[in-house]
Amino acid sequence: MKPILIFCVCLAMAACATVRPGPEIFDTAEKAIQVAEIAGGDEFAPVEMRFAREKLASAQKGMDKQKYEVSVYLLEESEINAELAIEKSRTARSRRRVNELRKRNEELDARMRATFGDEFK
Amino acid sequence: MNRSLTRISLILMLVLLSACTAAPKKDLALERVRDELDNLRSNTELAGYAPLALGEAERALRKAEMSAGDDLYRSYLVYMADRRIQIARTMAEREQYEQTLDQLQDEHSKMLIQASQLEADHARMEAAEARLLVATTSEEAQRAMEEKETAQQKEAESARAAQLSAEEADQARRLADSRASEAKFARREADLASQQVTSLTRQLENLQLRETESGVVVTLGDVLFASGQARLVEGGRSSLEEVVDLLQTEPDKKIRVEGHTDSMGDADANLLLSEQRAQAVREALVSLGVASERVSALGMGEDFPIASNEDEVGRARNRRVDVILLDN
C-alpha cells in the first residue's frame, strides 16, 4: 500500500517534475508477464506477450531517458497486455477442451450408431 | 485494493495533468474503441457472459472519454480501454466455451448412459432370444421325442409283425420239428430195431474163435464198419475190448489183422477197403493197449470167403476182420 502511495506521488510529480521512481515500479508488469508465461501466453497469445515485453522494455528505456510519464503509461500497457495474454490463454484452453470433447462425442456417436444402429437417439 | 489504489492514483494524475494541458479534441481512436465496446455489448451471445469485465471496460472507456489531459495520457487511456474490452471479450468467449463444454459433457454422459441402456436392452433381448431358443429347442426335443415314439411304435408294430411271421415260422418250425421228431422217433424205433438185430448178431457172431494152422483166429463180424466205410462205427472200439483181453493173455505172440470183404463190387476197391479196415482195427487194438510192434494189418480183399457169396447171410459172414494170434 505504501509503495503505491509513493508511486502515485511520484507519478504526480512526474507529470510536472523529473523525479525518477524506484526500480520497484517495474515489479507489477514483470510479475504479470511471468504469470502470463506460466499460463501459456507464448503459445496462445504471442502478440499480447510481445506487446507486454516490448512495452516493459520501452518503459525501462524511458526511465533511463527520464521520460517518467510515458514510462509509467508503458508499464501499465505492458501489464494489461500480460493480463489479456493470461485471459486469452485460458480461453484458448477452454476452446481446445471444447473441440476435443466435441470430437470425442462425434466419435462416440459414430461408434454408437455403428453398434446400435437406428436404436441410438 | 492495489488496483483501485492505482486507479485512484491515475485519476489523481489525470486531474493533475489536466491542470497542465488543453481541452480534448475529437479522437478517432476513441470512437473506434467506443464502437468496439458497443459492438460487444450488442452481441447477445457474448454480452451476458462477462458482465464484470464489461463493466470495467466501460469505466475505462468513460475515463478516456472524459479525460482532458494531453494526447499522450489520452491515448494511454484509450489503449487501456481497448485492452479492457479485449479482456471482456475473451472472458465472455471463455464463458461461452465453458458452457458449451458443460453441454458436451452432458451429451457425453447421456450417450454413455444410453449406450449402457442399449447394452442392457440387447443383453435382455439376447437373453429373451436365448430363452426362446431354449423353448424352441425343447419344442424340437419334444417333437423329436414324439417322432421317436412314433418310430418306436412303428418298430413295435413291425416287431409284432415280425413276431407274427416269426410265430408263423415258429409254427412251421414246430411243424417241421414235430415231423422231424416223428422222423427221429421213427428212426429211433428203427435204430432200436437194428440194435436188437445188432445185439443179436453180436451174440451170434462176436468173438468167433477158430483154430487155423497159423494160430487162433478171432473173427470180428461186419458190425464194426458201415457199408463201404473204413472207419470204425461208434461203439466199435469198445466191442474190441474183449478181443484185446484175449490177445493180452498171450502177450508174446504176434498178431495179424486181416480184412475181408464179400464179392460185391470191384475187387480192387474191396482189397483197398479190406486193407483200410484192417488198419483201422489195428490202430484200435493198439490204442486199447496192444503193443504196436506186435500187430500187423493186411487187406485180403474178397478172395478168402468163409461162406457163400450167393446170399446175404453168407456175404455178411464173408465181410469180416480176422485177428489172428500167430503161433510162431
Interface residues (C-beta under 8 A of the other chain):
Chain A: M1 I4 L5 F7 C8 L11 A12 A15 C16 E69 V70 Y73 E76 E77 I80 N81 E83 L84 E87 K88 R90 T91 S94 R95 R97 V98 L101 R102 R104 N105 L108 D109 M112 T115 F116 E119 F120 K121
Chain B: M1 N2 L5 T6 I8 S9 L10 L12 M13 L16 L17 C20 L72 Y73 Y76 Y79 M80 R83 R84 Q86 I87 T90 M91 E93 R94 Y97 E98 T100 L101 L104 Q105 E107 H108 M111 L112 Q114 A115 L118 D121 H122
